[in-house]
Amino acid sequence: MRPRNIIRAIESARDGLRRSERLVADYILANRREVIHMRIVDLAQEAHVSEPTVVRFCRAVGCDGFQNFKLTLAQHIAHSPEYAAFSFTDDDSARQYTFTVFDATMEALKKVRDSIEVDAVEKAVDLLANARRVELYGFGASAAVASDAQHNFFRLQISASVYSDPHMQAMSAMSLHSDDVVVAISQSGRTRSLLDAIKLAQKSGATVIALAPSGSPVADASDLPIYIDVDLDEGNYTPLPSRLAHMTVLDILAVGIANTKKGLREHLATIEAGLQALRLDTRS
């Protein structure tokens, strides 16, 4: 069983802490590896607070005390290797940028895994499994993610369509009903045309699931946001880890649907058997 994500707990609790406790939280978030070797008096001194404040902070994030907090933090760090951010230069060798892409992708997937809200996943699976129609909206790299999801949903006997043109999204949204679901996919969470389509879909009575960064306009406008927070910079290739994180979450939803809908295993087995005839026989 993976240790509790104490860093996520600190980030979630931070805004509700007292000012002095937030000083402890901020110091720990910036120096998490150093903290596991500190005494309580050391942390109190570095964060400019009293020792009782440190104890109150530990209890506020679900720990019995400072020693229990350090143990939880150490376990989390041990199971959460950190990789370098996705950046490269024109002088990087093939070996360097190969490992950079792998490391950045693993870091992005790990971060989303540790922060994803399982309750939102369960609600999304239920909505998608029982929808009359599923419409997937996305632009650019998100449109490619939507097309991949459409392929998976088609195999699961879900009627799904992909629209990456704002006019087609608008027409789709205006034709929906209360038993239809829209999956709005956005890596930035700030696409104006996508926000317009979300409003039209909701006006038609459809439910909107969003895959977007937390706190973004797209996430806030949806009925059911699934937060995907991946650090992005201005590099030409930075959508790579983000796109794969979105695809992984959609794969999770597909697995949930497969486990929910009755008779799907037999259906998928039939499809696989039928596809064998299209493949080369390598046994001879």
ChimeraX commands (.cxc) that place a marker at each C-alpha (Angstrom):
marker #1 position 0.00,0.00,0.00 radius 0.5
marker #1 position 1.43,3.41,-1.00 radius 0.5
marker #1 position 2.07,5.81,1.92 radius 0.5
marker #1 position -0.31,8.73,2.36 radius 0.5
marker #1 position 0.61,11.76,0.27 radius 0.5
marker #1 position 1.51,14.12,3.10 radius 0.5
marker #1 position 2.64,16.83,0.68 radius 0.5
marker #1 position -0.78,16.84,-0.93 radius 0.5
marker #1 position -2.33,17.02,2.55 radius 0.5
marker #1 position -0.21,20.06,3.42 radius 0.5
marker #1 position -1.08,21.82,0.18 radius 0.5
marker #1 position -4.79,21.14,0.67 radius 0.5
marker #1 position -4.81,22.27,4.30 radius 0.5
marker #1 position -2.57,25.31,3.90 radius 0.5
marker #1 position -5.19,27.98,3.23 radius 0.5
marker #1 position -7.16,26.94,6.32 radius 0.5
marker #1 position -4.17,27.10,8.68 radius 0.5
marker #1 position -3.29,29.90,11.06 radius 0.5
marker #1 position -0.67,32.35,9.81 radius 0.5
marker #1 position 2.05,30.87,12.03 radius 0.5
marker #1 position 1.16,27.34,10.91 radius 0.5
marker #1 position 1.36,28.42,7.26 radius 0.5
marker #1 position 4.95,29.47,7.93 radius 0.5
marker #1 position 5.67,25.88,8.95 radius 0.5
marker #1 position 3.85,24.54,5.89 radius 0.5
marker #1 position 5.75,26.81,3.51 radius 0.5
marker #1 position 9.12,25.90,5.01 radius 0.5
marker #1 position 8.38,22.18,4.78 radius 0.5
marker #1 position 7.17,22.41,1.18 radius 0.5
marker #1 position 10.38,24.19,0.23 radius 0.5
marker #1 position 12.72,21.97,2.28 radius 0.5
marker #1 position 10.95,18.62,2.58 radius 0.5
marker #1 position 14.07,16.44,2.42 radius 0.5
marker #1 position 15.90,18.48,5.05 radius 0.5
marker #1 position 12.94,18.44,7.45 radius 0.5
marker #1 position 13.04,14.65,7.94 radius 0.5
marker #1 position 16.44,15.04,9.63 radius 0.5
marker #1 position 15.43,17.96,11.89 radius 0.5
marker #1 position 14.46,18.11,15.52 radius 0.5
marker #1 position 11.30,19.98,16.41 radius 0.5
marker #1 position 13.36,22.81,17.85 radius 0.5
marker #1 position 15.28,23.09,14.56 radius 0.5
marker #1 position 12.12,23.33,12.46 radius 0.5
marker #1 position 10.57,25.86,14.82 radius 0.5
marker #1 position 13.69,28.01,14.61 radius 0.5
marker #1 position 13.93,27.83,10.80 radius 0.5
marker #1 position 10.21,28.61,10.34 radius 0.5
marker #1 position 10.33,31.39,12.98 radius 0.5
marker #1 position 7.55,29.88,15.09 radius 0.5
marker #1 position 7.21,28.20,18.47 radius 0.5
marker #1 position 7.46,24.46,19.07 radius 0.5
marker #1 position 3.74,24.22,20.04 radius 0.5
marker #1 position 2.93,25.78,16.67 radius 0.5
marker #1 position 4.82,22.97,14.93 radius 0.5
marker #1 position 2.83,20.40,16.92 radius 0.5
marker #1 position -0.48,22.12,16.02 radius 0.5
marker #1 position 0.56,22.10,12.37 radius 0.5
marker #1 position 1.32,18.37,12.48 radius 0.5
marker #1 position -2.09,17.63,13.95 radius 0.5
marker #1 position -3.78,19.91,11.41 radius 0.5
marker #1 position -2.45,17.73,8.57 radius 0.5
marker #1 position -3.56,14.48,10.21 radius 0.5
marker #1 position -0.48,13.41,12.18 radius 0.5
marker #1 position -0.33,12.56,15.90 radius 0.5
marker #1 position 2.77,14.68,16.47 radius 0.5
marker #1 position 6.10,15.77,15.06 radius 0.5
marker #1 position 7.73,12.33,15.05 radius 0.5
marker #1 position 4.72,10.79,13.32 radius 0.5
marker #1 position 4.78,13.62,10.80 radius 0.5
marker #1 position 8.48,13.07,10.03 radius 0.5
marker #1 position 7.90,9.35,9.57 radius 0.5
marker #1 position 5.00,9.99,7.19 radius 0.5
marker #1 position 7.03,12.54,5.26 radius 0.5
marker #1 position 10.02,10.21,5.00 radius 0.5
marker #1 position 7.83,7.37,3.72 radius 0.5
marker #1 position 6.28,9.65,1.10 radius 0.5
marker #1 position 9.67,10.88,-0.12 radius 0.5
marker #1 position 11.03,7.32,-0.28 radius 0.5
marker #1 position 8.15,6.26,-2.54 radius 0.5
marker #1 position 8.14,9.44,-4.64 radius 0.5
marker #1 position 11.36,9.79,-6.64 radius 0.5
marker #1 position 11.79,13.23,-8.20 radius 0.5
marker #1 position 12.88,13.70,-11.78 radius 0.5
marker #1 position 14.26,16.74,-13.49 radius 0.5
marker #1 position 11.93,19.24,-15.11 radius 0.5
marker #1 position 11.41,18.93,-18.86 radius 0.5
marker #1 position 14.01,21.23,-20.41 radius 0.5
marker #1 position 16.75,20.81,-22.97 radius 0.5
marker #1 position 19.23,22.74,-25.07 radius 0.5
marker #1 position 20.35,22.53,-28.67 radius 0.5
marker #1 position 23.60,20.93,-27.48 radius 0.5
marker #1 position 21.93,17.97,-25.72 radius 0.5
marker #1 position 22.88,14.55,-27.03 radius 0.5
marker #1 position 20.36,11.92,-28.08 radius 0.5
marker #1 position 20.99,10.13,-24.81 radius 0.5
marker #1 position 20.34,13.30,-22.80 radius 0.5
marker #1 position 17.05,14.27,-24.41 radius 0.5
marker #1 position 15.89,10.64,-24.48 radius 0.5
marker #1 position 16.24,10.34,-20.71 radius 0.5
marker #1 position 14.87,13.86,-20.20 radius 0.5
marker #1 position 11.62,13.02,-21.97 radius 0.5
marker #1 position 11.20,9.76,-20.04 radius 0.5
marker #1 position 11.99,11.41,-16.70 radius 0.5
marker #1 position 9.64,14.35,-17.30 radius 0.5
marker #1 position 6.84,12.02,-18.34 radius 0.5
marker #1 position 7.27,9.79,-15.28 radius 0.5
marker #1 position 7.29,12.85,-13.02 radius 0.5
marker #1 position 4.11,14.20,-14.63 radius 0.5
marker #1 position 2.29,10.88,-14.30 radius 0.5
marker #1 position 3.43,10.46,-10.69 radius 0.5
marker #1 position 2.24,13.95,-9.77 radius 0.5
marker #1 position -1.20,13.40,-11.30 radius 0.5
marker #1 position -1.46,9.94,-9.70 radius 0.5
marker #1 position -0.75,11.34,-6.26 radius 0.5
marker #1 position -3.16,14.25,-6.57 radius 0.5
marker #1 position -6.11,12.78,-8.46 radius 0.5
marker #1 position -9.43,12.76,-6.60 radius 0.5
marker #1 position -10.79,9.22,-6.73 radius 0.5
marker #1 position -14.33,10.36,-5.87 radius 0.5
marker #1 position -14.37,12.47,-9.03 radius 0.5
marker #1 position -13.15,9.48,-11.05 radius 0.5
marker #1 position -15.96,7.29,-9.67 radius 0.5
marker #1 position -18.61,9.91,-10.48 radius 0.5
marker #1 position -17.22,10.38,-13.99 radius 0.5
marker #1 position -17.25,6.62,-14.64 radius 0.5
marker #1 position -20.89,6.42,-13.56 radius 0.5
marker #1 position -21.88,9.35,-15.78 radius 0.5
marker #1 position -20.05,8.01,-18.83 radius 0.5
marker #1 position -21.26,4.43,-18.40 radius 0.5
marker #1 position -24.88,5.58,-18.36 radius 0.5
marker #1 position -24.73,8.39,-20.92 radius 0.5
marker #1 position -26.85,8.35,-24.06 radius 0.5
marker #1 position -24.12,10.21,-25.94 radius 0.5
marker #1 position -20.59,11.23,-25.03 radius 0.5
marker #1 position -19.08,14.23,-26.82 radius 0.5
marker #1 position -15.34,14.93,-26.48 radius 0.5
marker #1 position -14.17,18.51,-26.98 radius 0.5
marker #1 position -10.54,19.59,-27.32 radius 0.5
marker #1 position -8.21,21.73,-29.40 radius 0.5
marker #1 position -4.67,21.11,-30.61 radius 0.5
marker #1 position -2.90,18.42,-28.60 radius 0.5
marker #1 position -6.08,17.93,-26.56 radius 0.5
marker #1 position -7.93,16.99,-29.76 radius 0.5
marker #1 position -5.47,14.10,-30.21 radius 0.5
marker #1 position -6.20,13.02,-26.64 radius 0.5
marker #1 position -9.93,13.16,-27.36 radius 0.5
marker #1 position -9.52,10.96,-30.45 radius 0.5
marker #1 position -7.65,8.35,-28.44 radius 0.5
marker #1 position -10.43,8.35,-25.85 radius 0.5
marker #1 position -13.06,7.97,-28.57 radius 0.5
marker #1 position -11.31,4.80,-29.75 radius 0.5
marker #1 position -11.37,3.36,-26.23 radius 0.5
marker #1 position -15.00,4.32,-25.62 radius 0.5
marker #1 position -16.05,2.82,-28.97 radius 0.5
marker #1 position -14.67,-0.54,-27.86 radius 0.5
marker #1 position -16.76,-0.19,-24.70 radius 0.5
marker #1 position -19.98,0.26,-26.69 radius 0.5
marker #1 position -20.27,3.94,-25.84 radius 0.5
marker #1 position -21.44,6.28,-28.56 radius 0.5
marker #1 position -18.73,8.94,-28.56 radius 0.5
marker #1 position -17.82,11.73,-30.97 radius 0.5
marker #1 position -14.86,14.12,-31.11 radius 0.5
marker #1 position -15.11,17.78,-32.09 radius 0.5
marker #1 position -12.07,20.04,-32.38 radius 0.5
marker #1 position -13.67,22.85,-34.38 radius 0.5
marker #1 position -15.45,25.60,-32.40 radius 0.5
marker #1 position -18.41,25.71,-34.78 radius 0.5
marker #1 position -18.89,21.94,-34.63 radius 0.5
marker #1 position -18.58,22.04,-30.85 radius 0.5
marker #1 position -21.28,24.70,-30.70 radius 0.5
marker #1 position -23.65,22.69,-32.91 radius 0.5
marker #1 position -22.94,19.55,-30.90 radius 0.5
marker #1 position -23.54,21.34,-27.60 radius 0.5
marker #1 position -26.86,22.78,-28.73 radius 0.5
marker #1 position -28.12,19.32,-29.76 radius 0.5
marker #1 position -27.48,17.63,-26.41 radius 0.5
marker #1 position -29.96,16.56,-23.72 radius 0.5
marker #1 position -29.94,15.88,-19.98 radius 0.5
marker #1 position -28.74,12.29,-20.41 radius 0.5
marker #1 position -25.70,13.30,-22.49 radius 0.5
marker #1 position -22.17,13.96,-21.24 radius 0.5
marker #1 position -19.44,16.25,-22.54 radius 0.5
marker #1 position -15.78,15.61,-21.74 radius 0.5
marker #1 position -13.92,18.91,-22.11 radius 0.5
marker #1 position -10.15,18.41,-22.36 radius 0.5
marker #1 position -7.73,21.30,-21.91 radius 0.5
marker #1 position -4.08,21.36,-20.93 radius 0.5
marker #1 position -4.14,25.09,-20.21 radius 0.5
marker #1 position -7.71,25.30,-18.91 radius 0.5
marker #1 position -8.08,28.74,-20.50 radius 0.5
marker #1 position -9.36,28.13,-24.04 radius 0.5
marker #1 position -12.12,30.66,-24.72 radius 0.5
marker #1 position -13.91,28.63,-27.40 radius 0.5
marker #1 position -14.01,25.60,-25.12 radius 0.5
marker #1 position -15.58,27.69,-22.36 radius 0.5
marker #1 position -18.25,28.85,-24.81 radius 0.5
marker #1 position -19.01,25.24,-25.77 radius 0.5
marker #1 position -19.26,24.22,-22.11 radius 0.5
marker #1 position -21.84,26.93,-21.44 radius 0.5
marker #1 position -23.90,25.86,-24.47 radius 0.5
marker #1 position -23.80,22.20,-23.43 radius 0.5
marker #1 position -24.93,23.03,-19.90 radius 0.5
marker #1 position -27.71,25.24,-21.26 radius 0.5
marker #1 position -28.92,22.19,-23.21 radius 0.5
marker #1 position -28.98,20.17,-19.97 radius 0.5
marker #1 position -25.87,18.05,-20.55 radius 0.5
marker #1 position -23.34,17.30,-17.82 radius 0.5
marker #1 position -19.78,18.51,-18.43 radius 0.5
marker #1 position -16.74,16.62,-17.16 radius 0.5
marker #1 position -13.51,18.61,-17.45 radius 0.5
marker #1 position -9.93,17.36,-17.56 radius 0.5
marker #1 position -8.05,20.56,-16.78 radius 0.5
marker #1 position -5.74,22.21,-14.25 radius 0.5
marker #1 position -7.20,23.02,-10.83 radius 0.5
marker #1 position -8.36,26.62,-10.48 radius 0.5
marker #1 position -8.55,27.09,-14.25 radius 0.5
marker #1 position -11.63,28.62,-15.94 radius 0.5
marker #1 position -12.43,25.34,-17.73 radius 0.5
marker #1 position -12.30,23.33,-14.49 radius 0.5
marker #1 position -14.37,25.93,-12.63 radius 0.5
marker #1 position -17.00,26.07,-15.38 radius 0.5
marker #1 position -17.57,22.31,-15.51 radius 0.5
marker #1 position -20.01,20.23,-13.49 radius 0.5
marker #1 position -17.39,17.62,-12.58 radius 0.5
marker #1 position -13.73,18.64,-12.81 radius 0.5
marker #1 position -10.93,16.07,-12.76 radius 0.5
marker #1 position -7.85,18.11,-11.97 radius 0.5
marker #1 position -4.71,17.42,-13.98 radius 0.5
marker #1 position -1.91,19.67,-12.78 radius 0.5
marker #1 position 1.26,19.33,-14.81 radius 0.5
marker #1 position 3.93,22.03,-14.82 radius 0.5
marker #1 position 4.29,23.64,-18.23 radius 0.5
marker #1 position 6.80,26.15,-19.55 radius 0.5
marker #1 position 7.19,27.89,-22.88 radius 0.5
marker #1 position 9.25,25.17,-24.60 radius 0.5
marker #1 position 8.08,23.91,-27.96 radius 0.5
marker #1 position 7.67,20.31,-26.79 radius 0.5
marker #1 position 6.25,20.72,-23.28 radius 0.5
marker #1 position 2.78,19.39,-24.18 radius 0.5
marker #1 position 4.26,15.87,-24.32 radius 0.5
marker #1 position 4.03,14.98,-20.58 radius 0.5
marker #1 position 0.75,16.83,-20.16 radius 0.5
marker #1 position -0.86,15.05,-23.11 radius 0.5
marker #1 position 0.19,11.65,-21.78 radius 0.5
marker #1 position -1.16,12.51,-18.32 radius 0.5
marker #1 position -4.54,13.37,-19.86 radius 0.5
marker #1 position -4.54,10.15,-21.89 radius 0.5
marker #1 position -3.73,8.12,-18.78 radius 0.5
marker #1 position -6.67,9.61,-16.86 radius 0.5
marker #1 position -8.97,8.81,-19.77 radius 0.5
marker #1 position -7.59,5.26,-19.77 radius 0.5
marker #1 position -8.50,5.07,-16.08 radius 0.5
marker #1 position -12.06,6.13,-16.91 radius 0.5
marker #1 position -12.22,3.48,-19.64 radius 0.5
marker #1 position -11.11,0.77,-17.21 radius 0.5
marker #1 position -13.75,1.95,-14.74 radius 0.5
marker #1 position -16.43,1.76,-17.40 radius 0.5
marker #1 position -15.29,-1.74,-18.41 radius 0.5
marker #1 position -15.64,-2.86,-14.79 radius 0.5
marker #1 position -19.06,-1.24,-14.47 radius 0.5
marker #1 position -20.92,-2.31,-17.61 radius 0.5
marker #1 position -22.16,-5.89,-17.69 radius 0.5
marker #1 position -21.29,-8.10,-20.63 radius 0.5
marker #1 position -18.35,-5.97,-21.75 radius 0.5
marker #1 position -15.73,-8.63,-21.15 radius 0.5
marker #1 position -17.46,-10.99,-23.53 radius 0.5
marker #1 position -17.87,-8.17,-26.07 radius 0.5
marker #1 position -14.17,-7.25,-25.88 radius 0.5
marker #1 position -13.18,-10.90,-26.21 radius 0.5
marker #1 position -15.32,-11.16,-29.37 radius 0.5
marker #1 position -13.65,-8.06,-30.85 radius 0.5
marker #1 position -10.18,-9.41,-30.07 radius 0.5
marker #1 position -11.01,-12.73,-31.70 radius 0.5
marker #1 position -12.32,-10.97,-34.78 radius 0.5
marker #1 position -9.22,-8.81,-35.09 radius 0.5
marker #1 position -6.97,-11.87,-35.14 radius 0.5
marker #1 position -8.02,-12.50,-38.74 radius 0.5
marker #1 position -6.49,-9.12,-39.71 radius 0.5
marker #1 position -3.07,-9.94,-38.29 radius 0.5
marker #1 position -0.16,-11.93,-39.71 radius 0.5
marker #1 position 0.22,-15.43,-38.35 radius 0.5
marker #1 position 3.76,-15.59,-36.95 radius 0.5
marker #1 position 3.50,-19.13,-35.59 radius 0.5
marker #1 position 4.64,-20.80,-38.80 radius 0.5
marker link #1:1,2 radius 0.2
marker link #1:2,3 radius 0.2
marker link #1:3,4 radius 0.2
marker link #1:4,5 radius 0.2
marker link #1:5,6 radius 0.2
marker link #1:6,7 radius 0.2
marker link #1:7,8 radius 0.2
marker link #1:8,9 radius 0.2
marker link #1:9,10 radius 0.2
marker link #1:10,11 radius 0.2
marker link #1:11,12 radius 0.2
marker link #1:12,13 radius 0.2
marker link #1:13,14 radius 0.2
marker link #1:14,15 radius 0.2
marker link #1:15,16 radius 0.2
marker link #1:16,17 radius 0.2
marker link #1:17,18 radius 0.2
marker link #1:18,19 radius 0.2
marker link #1:19,20 radius 0.2
marker link #1:20,21 radius 0.2
marker link #1:21,22 radius 0.2
marker link #1:22,23 radius 0.2
marker link #1:23,24 radius 0.2
marker link #1:24,25 radius 0.2
marker link #1:25,26 radius 0.2
marker link #1:26,27 radius 0.2
marker link #1:27,28 radius 0.2
marker link #1:28,29 radius 0.2
marker link #1:29,30 radius 0.2
marker link #1:30,31 radius 0.2
marker link #1:31,32 radius 0.2
marker link #1:32,33 radius 0.2
marker link #1:33,34 radius 0.2
marker link #1:34,35 radius 0.2
marker link #1:35,36 radius 0.2
marker link #1:36,37 radius 0.2
marker link #1:37,38 radius 0.2
marker link #1:38,39 radius 0.2
marker link #1:39,40 radius 0.2
marker link #1:40,41 radius 0.2
marker link #1:41,42 radius 0.2
marker link #1:42,43 radius 0.2
marker link #1:43,44 radius 0.2
marker link #1:44,45 radius 0.2
marker link #1:45,46 radius 0.2
marker link #1:46,47 radius 0.2
marker link #1:47,48 radius 0.2
marker link #1:48,49 radius 0.2
marker link #1:49,50 radius 0.2
marker link #1:50,51 radius 0.2
marker link #1:51,52 radius 0.2
marker link #1:52,53 radius 0.2
marker link #1:53,54 radius 0.2
marker link #1:54,55 radius 0.2
marker link #1:55,56 radius 0.2
marker link #1:56,57 radius 0.2
marker link #1:57,58 radius 0.2
marker link #1:58,59 radius 0.2
marker link #1:59,60 radius 0.2
marker link #1:60,61 radius 0.2
marker link #1:61,62 radius 0.2
marker link #1:62,63 radius 0.2
marker link #1:63,64 radius 0.2
marker link #1:64,65 radius 0.2
marker link #1:65,66 radius 0.2
marker link #1:66,67 radius 0.2
marker link #1:67,68 radius 0.2
marker link #1:68,69 radius 0.2
marker link #1:69,70 radius 0.2
marker link #1:70,71 radius 0.2
marker link #1:71,72 radius 0.2
marker link #1:72,73 radius 0.2
marker link #1:73,74 radius 0.2
marker link #1:74,75 radius 0.2
marker link #1:75,76 radius 0.2
marker link #1:76,77 radius 0.2
marker link #1:77,78 radius 0.2
marker link #1:78,79 radius 0.2
marker link #1:79,80 radius 0.2
marker link #1:80,81 radius 0.2
marker link #1:81,82 radius 0.2
marker link #1:82,83 radius 0.2
marker link #1:83,84 radius 0.2
marker link #1:84,85 radius 0.2
marker link #1:85,86 radius 0.2
marker link #1:86,87 radius 0.2
marker link #1:87,88 radius 0.2
marker link #1:88,89 radius 0.2
marker link #1:89,90 radius 0.2
marker link #1:90,91 radius 0.2
marker link #1:91,92 radius 0.2
marker link #1:92,93 radius 0.2
marker link #1:93,94 radius 0.2
marker link #1:94,95 radius 0.2
marker link #1:95,96 radius 0.2
marker link #1:96,97 radius 0.2
marker link #1:97,98 radius 0.2
marker link #1:98,99 radius 0.2
marker link #1:99,100 radius 0.2
marker link #1:100,101 radius 0.2
marker link #1:101,102 radius 0.2
marker link #1:102,103 radius 0.2
marker link #1:103,104 radius 0.2
marker link #1:104,105 radius 0.2
marker link #1:105,106 radius 0.2
marker link #1:106,107 radius 0.2
marker link #1:107,108 radius 0.2
marker link #1:108,109 radius 0.2
marker link #1:109,110 radius 0.2
marker link #1:110,111 radius 0.2
marker link #1:111,112 radius 0.2
marker link #1:112,113 radius 0.2
marker link #1:113,114 radius 0.2
marker link #1:114,115 radius 0.2
marker link #1:115,116 radius 0.2
marker link #1:116,117 radius 0.2
marker link #1:117,118 radius 0.2
marker link #1:118,119 radius 0.2
marker link #1:119,120 radius 0.2
marker link #1:120,121 radius 0.2
marker link #1:121,122 radius 0.2
marker link #1:122,123 radius 0.2
marker link #1:123,124 radius 0.2
marker link #1:124,125 radius 0.2
marker link #1:125,126 radius 0.2
marker link #1:126,127 radius 0.2
marker link #1:127,128 radius 0.2
marker link #1:128,129 radius 0.2
marker link #1:129,130 radius 0.2
marker link #1:130,131 radius 0.2
marker link #1:131,132 radius 0.2
marker link #1:132,133 radius 0.2
marker link #1:133,134 radius 0.2
marker link #1:134,135 radius 0.2
marker link #1:135,136 radius 0.2
marker link #1:136,137 radius 0.2
marker link #1:137,138 radius 0.2
marker link #1:138,139 radius 0.2
marker link #1:139,140 radius 0.2
marker link #1:140,141 radius 0.2
marker link #1:141,142 radius 0.2
marker link #1:142,143 radius 0.2
marker link #1:143,144 radius 0.2
marker link #1:144,145 radius 0.2
marker link #1:145,146 radius 0.2
marker link #1:146,147 radius 0.2
marker link #1:147,148 radius 0.2
marker link #1:148,149 radius 0.2
marker link #1:149,150 radius 0.2
marker link #1:150,151 radius 0.2
marker link #1:151,152 radius 0.2
marker link #1:152,153 radius 0.2
marker link #1:153,154 radius 0.2
marker link #1:154,155 radius 0.2
marker link #1:155,156 radius 0.2
marker link #1:156,157 radius 0.2
marker link #1:157,158 radius 0.2
marker link #1:158,159 radius 0.2
marker link #1:159,160 radius 0.2
marker link #1:160,161 radius 0.2
marker link #1:161,162 radius 0.2
marker link #1:162,163 radius 0.2
marker link #1:163,164 radius 0.2
marker link #1:164,165 radius 0.2
marker link #1:165,166 radius 0.2
marker link #1:166,167 radius 0.2
marker link #1:167,168 radius 0.2
marker link #1:168,169 radius 0.2
marker link #1:169,170 radius 0.2
marker link #1:170,171 radius 0.2
marker link #1:171,172 radius 0.2
marker link #1:172,173 radius 0.2
marker link #1:173,174 radius 0.2
marker link #1:174,175 radius 0.2
marker link #1:175,176 radius 0.2
marker link #1:176,177 radius 0.2
marker link #1:177,178 radius 0.2
marker link #1:178,179 radius 0.2
marker link #1:179,180 radius 0.2
marker link #1:180,181 radius 0.2
marker link #1:181,182 radius 0.2
marker link #1:182,183 radius 0.2
marker link #1:183,184 radius 0.2
marker link #1:184,185 radius 0.2
marker link #1:185,186 radius 0.2
marker link #1:186,187 radius 0.2
marker link #1:187,188 radius 0.2
marker link #1:188,189 radius 0.2
marker link #1:189,190 radius 0.2
marker link #1:190,191 radius 0.2
marker link #1:191,192 radius 0.2
marker link #1:192,193 radius 0.2
marker link #1:193,194 radius 0.2
marker link #1:194,195 radius 0.2
marker link #1:195,196 radius 0.2
marker link #1:196,197 radius 0.2
marker link #1:197,198 radius 0.2
marker link #1:198,199 radius 0.2
marker link #1:199,200 radius 0.2
marker link #1:200,201 radius 0.2
marker link #1:201,202 radius 0.2
marker link #1:202,203 radius 0.2
marker link #1:203,204 radius 0.2
marker link #1:204,205 radius 0.2
marker link #1:205,206 radius 0.2
marker link #1:206,207 radius 0.2
marker link #1:207,208 radius 0.2
marker link #1:208,209 radius 0.2
marker link #1:209,210 radius 0.2
marker link #1:210,211 radius 0.2
marker link #1:211,212 radius 0.2
marker link #1:212,213 radius 0.2
marker link #1:213,214 radius 0.2
marker link #1:214,215 radius 0.2
marker link #1:215,216 radius 0.2
marker link #1:216,217 radius 0.2
marker link #1:217,218 radius 0.2
marker link #1:218,219 radius 0.2
marker link #1:219,220 radius 0.2
marker link #1:220,221 radius 0.2
marker link #1:221,222 radius 0.2
marker link #1:222,223 radius 0.2
marker link #1:223,224 radius 0.2
marker link #1:224,225 radius 0.2
marker link #1:225,226 radius 0.2
marker link #1:226,227 radius 0.2
marker link #1:227,228 radius 0.2
marker link #1:228,229 radius 0.2
marker link #1:229,230 radius 0.2
marker link #1:230,231 radius 0.2
marker link #1:231,232 radius 0.2
marker link #1:232,233 radius 0.2
marker link #1:233,234 radius 0.2
marker link #1:234,235 radius 0.2
marker link #1:235,236 radius 0.2
marker link #1:236,237 radius 0.2
marker link #1:237,238 radius 0.2
marker link #1:238,239 radius 0.2
marker link #1:239,240 radius 0.2
marker link #1:240,241 radius 0.2
marker link #1:241,242 radius 0.2
marker link #1:242,243 radius 0.2
marker link #1:243,244 radius 0.2
marker link #1:244,245 radius 0.2
marker link #1:245,246 radius 0.2
marker link #1:246,247 radius 0.2
marker link #1:247,248 radius 0.2
marker link #1:248,249 radius 0.2
marker link #1:249,250 radius 0.2
marker link #1:250,251 radius 0.2
marker link #1:251,252 radius 0.2
marker link #1:252,253 radius 0.2
marker link #1:253,254 radius 0.2
marker link #1:254,255 radius 0.2
marker link #1:255,256 radius 0.2
marker link #1:256,257 radius 0.2
marker link #1:257,258 radius 0.2
marker link #1:258,259 radius 0.2
marker link #1:259,260 radius 0.2
marker link #1:260,261 radius 0.2
marker link #1:261,262 radius 0.2
marker link #1:262,263 radius 0.2
marker link #1:263,264 radius 0.2
marker link #1:264,265 radius 0.2
marker link #1:265,266 radius 0.2
marker link #1:266,267 radius 0.2
marker link #1:267,268 radius 0.2
marker link #1:268,269 radius 0.2
marker link #1:269,270 radius 0.2
marker link #1:270,271 radius 0.2
marker link #1:271,272 radius 0.2
marker link #1:272,273 radius 0.2
marker link #1:273,274 radius 0.2
marker link #1:274,275 radius 0.2
marker link #1:275,276 radius 0.2
marker link #1:276,277 radius 0.2
marker link #1:277,278 radius 0.2
marker link #1:278,279 radius 0.2
marker link #1:279,280 radius 0.2
marker link #1:280,281 radius 0.2
marker link #1:281,282 radius 0.2
marker link #1:282,283 radius 0.2
marker link #1:283,284 radius 0.2
view
